[in-house]
Amino acid sequence: MSIRCRAYAAALVLVALIVSGCATPRSDGQRATGALGATASVTFMTEASGTVIERNGRTDLCFGVAQSSPPGCAGGVQLVGWDWDAVDAEYDERMEVHWGDFTVRGSYDTVAQVLTVVSVTAFSVTSSSISPQGPVLPSRCPEPAGGWRIVDESLATYDALLGIHAAATALDGYATSWIDRSEIPAVSPGTDVLEEMRLDAVHAGLSIVNVGVHGDPAAAEARLRQVWGGALCVFSADYTAAELDARLQEIMSDEKFLSDHQVMSAGPDAMTGQIGISVVHDENGELQQQMDDEYGPGAVVVSSVLKPL
């Protein structure tokens, strides 16, 4: 069984090369009692898209979905007042489990952590504006005079591109890396998968490899040029990947934090070096304030899936 972390419009989209996962929220309706937990119910109208799954008499709007058959909920909010007979859209049913993709508008209770349904519309995952290849990450460096060029054809191969990540992560002070594919010619719609893979290999050298280091970019570039002859951007970062990973692990190992908040995803942003945390709801920005106080303003960015309309 695998878990799919969907990037719905209301959710935080984390960029490539992140350390993330879907966190399973409390399934027993436990009320938050920590320092950041609400002491009295506050309700507000909100709207969110996800997969509605009914299993064992409980219905949830799920932002993380376990790709079993039938699927399971791997993070979301419990729904009150859901009625499959009133849904004017197709949905699936198997082994007494019902599921389908919907946009739900309703009233959210911040203490009970339930969403009372007001209206429902069908939601198509395929209509998402997110590219099947993931988010587009532009190069950090300006385009060189004369454009991006291959400096060594023998090292601008597909195999070399596959090996560049290992070379980058071995650098002293390694911070982040990603590939900008904007220079690679787009394939025609309907192109055979094997032909698309062949074209990717042919144009591998036009992939702009971006690598950030906390240290000397020139020295890092010299090391990378030993294994990569295609387009390359090496820039200076004020953090390392190890520092971000340690911070993330510290946050996610706090049992009280996990018990008080329904965490959907968490990981570092490859382009900014910030830790991004997506939760179902951060009441009055209290969790964001806690992160600012503990790690400094902007070091950790909290995103709420459910926001007041």
C-alpha positions in Angstrom: 0.0 0.0 0.0 1.3 3.4 -0.9 0.2 6.9 0.1 -0.5 9.6 -2.3 -0.2 13.2 -1.1 -2.4 15.2 -3.4 -1.8 18.9 -4.0 -5.3 20.3 -4.1 -5.8 24.0 -4.5 -6.3 24.6 -0.8 -3.2 22.6 0.2 0.4 23.6 0.4 2.3 22.5 -2.6 5.8 21.4 -1.7 8.5 21.5 -4.3 10.8 18.8 -5.6 13.5 17.1 -3.6 11.7 17.4 -0.3 11.6 15.2 2.7 7.9 14.7 3.3 5.0 12.3 3.9 1.4 12.1 4.8 0.8 12.0 8.5 -2.1 10.0 9.7 -4.4 12.2 11.9 -6.3 11.1 15.0 -9.2 8.9 13.9 -11.1 8.9 17.2 -12.3 12.5 17.2 -9.9 13.3 20.0 -10.1 17.0 21.0 -6.9 19.0 21.1 -6.0 19.8 24.7 -2.4 21.2 24.3 -1.3 24.8 24.6 -2.5 25.6 21.1 -5.8 23.7 21.4 -8.9 25.7 21.5 -10.8 26.0 24.8 -14.1 26.7 23.2 -15.7 25.8 19.9 -15.3 28.2 17.1 -17.0 27.5 13.8 -16.5 29.1 10.4 -17.6 28.4 6.8 -14.9 26.9 4.7 -14.5 25.0 1.4 -11.9 22.3 0.4 -11.4 19.7 -2.3 -10.3 16.1 -1.7 -11.4 12.5 -1.7 -14.4 11.7 0.4 -14.1 8.2 1.9 -16.7 6.4 3.9 -15.4 3.3 5.8 -16.8 1.6 8.9 -19.5 4.1 9.4 -17.2 7.1 9.3 -16.9 9.6 6.4 -13.8 11.8 5.9 -12.7 14.5 3.4 -9.2 13.2 2.8 -6.3 15.2 1.6 -3.9 12.2 1.7 -5.1 8.9 0.2 -3.7 5.5 0.7 -3.7 3.8 -2.7 -5.1 0.5 -1.5 -8.1 -1.1 -3.0 -10.4 0.3 -1.8 -8.5 3.4 -0.8 -7.9 4.5 2.8 -7.8 8.0 4.3 -4.3 9.1 5.2 -5.1 12.6 6.5 -8.2 14.7 6.4 -11.2 15.9 8.4 -14.3 14.0 9.5 -17.5 15.0 7.8 -20.9 15.4 9.5 -24.1 15.2 7.5 -22.7 13.5 4.4 -25.4 11.7 2.3 -24.3 9.7 -0.7 -27.9 9.6 -2.0 -27.9 13.4 -2.2 -24.6 13.6 -4.2 -25.3 14.5 -7.8 -22.1 12.9 -9.1 -20.5 9.5 -9.7 -18.6 7.7 -6.9 -17.1 4.3 -6.3 -18.1 1.5 -4.0 -16.3 -1.7 -3.1 -16.3 -3.9 0.0 -18.7 -1.6 1.8 -16.4 1.4 1.2 -17.6 4.4 -0.7 -15.3 7.1 -2.2 -15.2 9.9 -4.7 -13.5 13.3 -5.4 -15.5 16.3 -4.3 -15.4 19.9 -3.3 -17.1 20.3 0.1 -18.4 23.5 1.6 -19.4 23.5 5.2 -19.0 24.7 8.8 -15.9 23.6 10.6 -15.7 23.2 14.4 -12.2 24.0 15.6 -12.5 21.9 18.8 -14.5 18.8 17.6 -12.4 19.0 14.4 -15.4 18.1 12.2 -16.8 19.7 9.0 -20.6 19.9 8.8 -21.6 19.6 5.2 -23.6 22.4 3.5 -23.0 21.7 -0.2 -21.1 19.3 -2.4 -19.8 19.5 -6.0 -17.8 17.0 -8.0 -14.1 17.6 -8.2 -11.9 16.3 -11.0 -8.3 15.5 -10.1 -7.3 15.5 -13.8 -8.5 19.1 -14.0 -5.6 20.2 -11.7 -3.3 22.8 -13.2 -0.3 20.9 -11.8 1.9 19.4 -14.4 2.0 15.5 -14.4 5.8 16.0 -14.2 5.5 18.0 -11.0 5.8 21.7 -10.3 7.9 23.9 -12.6 11.1 25.0 -10.8 12.9 27.8 -12.7 16.7 28.1 -12.6 18.2 30.3 -9.8 20.8 31.7 -12.1 20.3 34.2 -14.9 20.7 32.9 -18.4 24.3 33.2 -19.4 25.4 35.4 -22.3 24.7 33.3 -25.5 22.2 31.1 -23.6 22.4 27.9 -21.8 25.0 25.6 -23.5 26.5 22.2 -23.2 30.2 22.5 -22.3 31.1 18.8 -22.7 29.0 16.5 -24.9 30.6 13.4 -23.4 29.3 14.4 -20.0 25.9 15.7 -21.1 24.3 12.3 -21.3 21.3 10.8 -19.7 23.5 8.6 -17.5 25.4 11.7 -16.4 22.2 13.4 -15.5 21.1 10.4 -13.4 24.3 10.6 -11.5 24.4 14.3 -10.8 22.2 14.2 -7.7 24.7 11.8 -5.9 27.5 14.1 -6.9 25.7 17.2 -5.6 24.7 15.7 -2.3 28.3 14.7 -1.6 29.4 18.3 -1.8 30.6 20.0 1.4 27.8 22.3 2.6 25.2 20.8 0.2 21.9 22.7 0.5 19.5 21.8 -2.3 19.2 20.8 -6.0 16.6 20.6 -8.7 16.4 20.4 -12.5 15.0 23.1 -14.7 13.5 21.5 -17.8 12.4 24.7 -19.5 15.1 24.3 -22.3 14.0 20.8 -23.3 11.7 20.8 -26.3 8.1 19.8 -25.5 6.9 16.5 -26.9 3.8 16.4 -29.0 0.5 15.3 -27.4 0.0 11.6 -27.8 3.8 10.8 -28.1 4.6 7.2 -27.4 6.1 6.7 -23.9 9.2 5.0 -25.3 9.7 7.8 -27.8 9.3 10.4 -25.1 12.0 8.6 -23.0 14.3 8.5 -26.1 13.8 12.3 -26.6 14.5 13.0 -22.9 17.8 11.1 -23.3 18.7 12.9 -26.5 18.1 16.3 -24.9 19.5 15.4 -21.4 22.3 18.0 -21.7 19.7 20.8 -21.9 18.5 20.1 -18.4 19.6 23.0 -16.3 21.0 21.4 -13.1 20.6 23.8 -10.1 22.7 23.2 -7.0 22.9 25.3 -3.9 25.8 25.1 -1.4 26.6 26.8 1.9 30.2 27.5 1.0 32.2 28.3 -2.2 30.0 28.0 -5.3 33.1 28.1 -7.6 34.7 25.1 -5.9 31.4 23.2 -6.0 31.0 24.0 -9.7 34.5 22.7 -10.4 33.6 19.4 -8.6 30.3 19.0 -10.5 31.9 19.7 -13.9 33.9 16.5 -13.4 30.7 14.5 -13.9 28.3 16.9 -15.7 28.8 18.7 -19.0 25.3 20.1 -19.5 23.7 23.3 -18.4 24.6 24.1 -14.7 23.7 26.7 -12.1 25.6 26.7 -8.8 24.6 29.2 -6.2 25.3 30.2 -2.6 22.7 29.2 0.1 22.6 30.3 3.8 21.6 26.8 5.0 22.5 23.2 4.5 20.3 20.2 3.7 21.5 18.6 7.0 20.4 21.6 9.0 16.9 21.6 7.4 16.6 17.9 7.9 17.5 18.2 11.6 15.0 21.0 12.1 12.3 19.0 10.3 13.0 15.9 12.4 12.9 18.0 15.6 9.5 19.3 14.7 8.0 16.0 13.6 9.4 14.0 16.6 7.5 16.2 19.1 4.6 13.9 20.1 2.6 16.7 21.6 2.9 18.6 18.3 1.6 15.6 16.4 -1.2 15.0 18.8 -2.4 18.6 18.8 -2.3 19.1 15.0 -3.6 17.3 12.0 -0.4 17.4 9.9 -1.0 16.8 6.2 2.6 17.1 4.9 5.9 18.6 6.0 9.2 19.2 4.2 11.8 21.8 3.1 11.2 24.0 0.1 14.1 23.3 -2.3 14.1 26.9 -3.6 13.8 28.9 -0.4 15.2 26.7 2.4 12.0 27.1 4.4 10.3 24.3 6.2 6.7 24.0 5.0 4.0 22.4 7.2 0.5 21.8 6.0 -2.2 21.3 8.6 -5.9 21.0 8.5 -6.4 24.2 10.4 -4.1 26.7 12.3 -6.6 28.6 14.4 -5.7 32.3 14.4 -2.2 31.6 13.2 -1.2 30.2 16.6 0.9 27.4 15.2 2.7 29.8 12.8 3.4 32.1 15.7 4.9 29.2 17.7 7.1 28.3 14.8 8.2 32.0 14.4 9.1 32.2 18.1 11.0 28.9 18.1 12.9 29.1 14.8 12.7 32.7 13.7 10.2 34.5 11.4 9.9 32.8 8.0 12.0 29.7 8.9 8.9 27.5 9.1 5.8 28.4 7.0 2.5 26.9 8.2 -0.3 26.5 5.7 -3.9 25.7 6.6 -6.0 23.5 4.3 -9.2 24.9 5.8 -9.6 28.7 5.8 -12.6 30.9 6.6 -14.4 31.9 3.4 
